[in-house]
Amino acid sequence: MVVHLVDGTYELFRHFYGLRRFNKGQDAPFGAVSGVLHTVLQMIEKGATHVGVATDHVIESWRNSLWPGYKTGDGIEPALLAQFHPLERALAAMGVAVWPMVELEADDALASAASAASADARVQKVCIWTPDKDLAQCVRGDRVVQMDRRSQKIRDADGVREKFGVEPLLIPDFLALVGDTADGYPGIEGIGAVTAARLVGRYGIIEDFPQEVLGERRDLALLFKNLATLRTDAQLFGDVEELRWRGPTDAFAACAAELGGARLATRADKSRR
């Protein structure tokens, strides 16, 4: 079986701002939610059988207590923020496994699900649907891969090395040095991507860097590495078969009508296996 793990938060942002190109700022109350549901249904129509979607039920996480500049919900448009929880309810009604995260982030859920699924001998491949750089650390050979819908690329271990210049397992060390503006930490001043890849390629993990390489900035780099390292111990499912899509629940038709997308219910019924 192939397991598909979807970054629901990213997809919600993608659809919200994609619609902005056409709606002239007149946002439909659940336009982005409907877009995400159509995307997931499209995956199922193309043959996906086991699907899980991770969402940020709240933006803040345990990382905010470690770094004051870490990302928060500040600045997120109210029309977008108001669609977070309806998305979770709609996915559940559609019969899709959904993991709304509170203390952890959606990325931690994706990493945990990928780790658990890839440990199952019945799983042939795990596809993580997100372009986020930090998820590259989860890639394992060509068995656990990152699907970048934006660039239409499948990124296996060779692809991670080509893009970042380091092994997947060393992505947290790389990001600690270069920073991640999307997550709100700056990295180490004066170290760009080329230098970071060279240092990590030469010395390995930051803990093994000679003291003179980072000097007094070593502790800061280790803090950023902690921020960049995804948790893989979230207990999301007991058996991978829990991710099998068996069709929408009885509540989905009413949910789809509320979202203004009655066609969703028809598509979901036709896709039932």
KOLGU-929764 format. One line per 10 residues: their letters; for each residue x, y, z of C-alpha. Coordinates in steps of 0.001 Angstrom, whole numbers. Layout:
a = X Y Z  ...
END
This chain:
mvvhlvdgty = 0 0 0  982 3637 -478  296 6047 2386  -385 9695 1535  179 12274 4272  -1131 15768 3545  -146 19079 5135  -3643 20453 5648  -2441 23832 6895  -307 24380 3798
elfrhfyglr = -3155 23291 1529  -5554 25695 3253  -3133 28608 2709  -2528 27510 -881  -6191 27453 -1763  -7024 30655 134  -4440 32739 -1692  -5035 30903 -4959  -8666 31997 -4833  -7554 35559 -4094
rfnkgqdapf = -6282 35790 -7661  -9856 35547 -8897  -12236 36735 -6175  -10937 40320 -5887  -10781 40012 -2101  -14377 38808 -1790  -13521 35665 119  -16159 32945 257  -16558 31892 3900  -15392 28332 3206
gavsgvlhtv = -13769 28679 -191  -10367 27399 896  -11913 24520 2850  -13805 23420 -238  -10597 23629 -2257  -8718 21363 160  -11545 18815 135  -11535 18774 -3667  -7763 18222 -3614  -8049 15260 -1248
lqmiekgath = -10914 13788 -3288  -8833 14171 -6418  -6065 12118 -4775  -8601 9416 -3915  -10053 9466 -7428  -6534 8902 -8768  -6118 5808 -6614  -5027 6899 -3133  -6401 4437 -582  -4695 5445 2684
vgvatdhvie = -4755 9152 3474  -4067 11230 6589  -4236 15004 6913  -2405 16998 9609  -3597 20460 10620  -2575 23173 13049  -5585 23444 15359  -3702 26383 16873  -639 28069 15373  1440 28277 18524
swrnslwpgy = 3260 25173 19774  5880 24073 22281  8504 25810 20147  7162 29269 20994  8458 28903 24546  11985 28350 23221  12311 31236 20787  10358 34509 21066  10386 35093 17322  8893 31725 16457
ktgdgiepal = 5809 31874 14235  2447 32739 15758  -1043 33392 14481  -350 37125 14337  -839 38489 10854  -2963 35622 9555  -5998 37076 7825  -9213 36529 9824  -10987 35114 6761  -8287 32433 6524
laqfhplera = -7997 31743 10242  -11765 31229 10449  -11449 28237 8097  -8971 26210 10171  -11492 24411 12386  -14188 23987 9708  -11563 22213 7595  -10940 19695 10361  -14651 19014 10813  -15216 18681 7064
laamgvavwp = -12334 16238 6600  -13624 14072 9433  -17126 14115 7923  -15624 13104 4593  -14176 10046 6317  -10541 11136 6102  -8150 10612 9009  -7359 14090 10341  -4960 15087 13109  -5580 18569 14580
mveleaddal = -2426 19501 16492  -2266 21717 19593  997 21284 21537  2767 19901 18477  2602 21246 14923  1160 19730 11784  4717 19078 10614  5361 17011 13758  2231 14998 12981  3399 14360 9417
asaasaasad = 6821 13270 10676  5253 10981 13297  2836 9461 10794  5626 8918 8263  7767 7200 10887  4944 4916 12028  3762 4075 8508  7238 3365 7150  7857 932 10017  4988 -1224 8725
arvqkvciwt = 6150 -3901 6278  2835 -3680 4423  3614 -98 3371  5467 179 83  5837 3945 24  4991 7001 2123  4286 10260 269  4400 13471 2320  2521 16216 486  4157 19503 1453
pdkdlaqcvr = 6949 21754 142  8131 22658 3671  11883 22396 3972  11834 20819 7427  9875 17776 6174  12862 16864 4004  14391 15355 7159  11770 12579 6979  12788 11357 3525  14261 7856 3453
gdrvvqmdrr = 15660 6588 171  12813 6310 -2316  10427 4766 250  9533 7917 2191  9398 10816 -255  8329 14443 -237  5745 15524 -2804  6014 19170 -3783  2694 20031 -5413  3911 23554 -6171
sqkirdadgv = 6871 22465 -8284  5363 19120 -9332  8419 17301 -7997  8881 14076 -6084  11855 14480 -3763  13575 11286 -2652  16902 11143 -769  18856 11961 -3922  16535 14914 -4515  17095 16216 -988
rekfgvepll = 20846 16005 -1450  20562 17783 -4795  18410 20598 -3389  20097 21198 -32  23524 19613 -363  23084 17433 2743  21610 14092 3728  17959 14095 4846  18898 13256 8442  21077 16382 8558
ipdflalvgd = 18356 18804 7450  17813 20052 11054  21522 20933 11286  21396 22660 7905  18288 24669 8806  19746 25601 12171  22585 27346 10357  20657 28990 7509  17406 29635 9396  13812 29280 8275
tadgypgieg = 11932 32538 7728  8602 30710 7482  9040 29435 11023  10574 32614 12382  14157 31775 13326  17060 33475 11561  19883 30948 11611  23473 31946 12231  24493 35323 10855  26980 35113 8018
igavtaarlv = 26274 31473 7160  24426 30922 3913  23206 27760 2258  26486 26916 514  28578 27373 3653  26056 25493 5779  26060 22524 3399  29845 22523 3347  30124 22596 7146  27519 19895 7664
grygiiedfp = 29061 17800 4916  32468 18051 6553  31637 17726 10245  28181 16147 10371  25837 17131 13186  26366 20477 14923  27248 18680 18156  30358 17340 16397  31522 20708 15028  34925 21806 16386
qevlgerrdl = 34411 24536 18968  36142 27153 16853  33712 26778 13945  30776 28435 15698  32422 29730 18863  29970 31446 21172  27192 30939 18620  27165 27169 19149  24404 27233 21780  22227 29374 19521
allfknlatl = 22751 26952 16650  21745 24046 18881  18615 25927 19913  17681 26447 16277  18379 22773 15585  15924 21879 18330  13333 24097 16646  14020 22482 13267  13900 18889 14511  10468 17372 14014
rtdaqlfgdv = 8920 15127 16636  8227 11577 15528  6578 10237 18686  3029 11584 18354  549 8713 18762  -1785 9257 15819  -2959 5759 14909  -2499 2226 16121  -2633 519 12750  -2008 1939 9300
eelrwrgptd = -5334 473 8157  -6987 3262 10158  -5906 5555 7300  -7867 3613 4689  -10594 5808 3172  -13910 3974 3243  -16132 6764 2038  -17866 9765 3573  -19893 9601 6764  -23641 10141 6789
afaacaaelg = -23013 13700 7960  -20970 14697 4933  -23826 15671 2622  -25079 18257 5103  -21517 19411 5760  -20829 19841 2037  -24055 21815 1604  -23024 24118 4461  -19699 24705 2752  -21473 25667 -429
garlatradk = -20090 22681 -2297  -22879 20170 -2821  -20860 18679 -5686  -18384 17463 -3056  -20927 15019 -1652  -21657 13613 -5120  -17959 13171 -5889  -17301 11528 -2534  -20144 9041 -3016  -18876 8149 -6498
srr = -15351 7628 -5128  -16484 5266 -2334  -14744 1921 -2587
END
